[in-house]
Amino acid sequence: MIKFIIAAVVLVGVGVAIYYGRFLFTKKVVREEVPVEMKASSRSLREGSFENIDFIHKGSGRALILEDANGHKLLRFENLEVTNGPDLYVYLSRNPRPTKDKDSLGDFINLGRLKGNVGDQNYELTQNSDGYQSVVIWCRQFNALFSFATLR
């Protein structure tokens, strides 16, 4: 009976490791261009660089808030590379330097799922983004901070 329990625990452990471990070794690359209507007349309002959180949760690349001549705003990631995860979302937070605690995000805007963990991507800003001081990559499944960029 004990051998059966040990075998079951090992099999479950291996299954969990394979399921969640695959995110550490896979990359989803996205290569979105700046929309044509923004290319000609956009200006950068604020920008920041993604930071490493710890030895597992790492990020690099730039986050920019662009605005065109008509006042339309866009959050753009350039050369993004962040540790992959199972349930990653993009948030705008009022806290310039959020921590691993979700409460540190304070008031935030959910911009939706991260499109990919590598490359260039765009997120339309339909809500007022004034006063939001960082872009956050957050794993909802594990309530974990993967990276953030303080906007200046």
Number of C-alpha atoms within 10 A of each C-alpha: 6 7 8 9 10 11 12 12 12 12 12 12 12 12 12 12 11 11 11 12 15 14 14 13 10 12 17 12 15 16 14 13 12 16 11 8 12 17 12 11 12 20 15 14 12 16 20 19 21 25 18 17 15 11 6 11 18 18 24 20 18 20 27 22 23 24 19 16 12 10 9 14 23 21 21 21 26 19 16 21 22 23 21 25 25 15 15 25 19 21 22 27 24 21 19 20 16 22 16 14 10 13 9 14 22 12 12 18 19 11 17 11 16 20 17 18 22 23 19 22 22 22 17 13 17 10 9 9 16 7 11 18 22 27 32 28 26 24 20 15 10 11 13 18 24 26 27 30 26 24 21 12
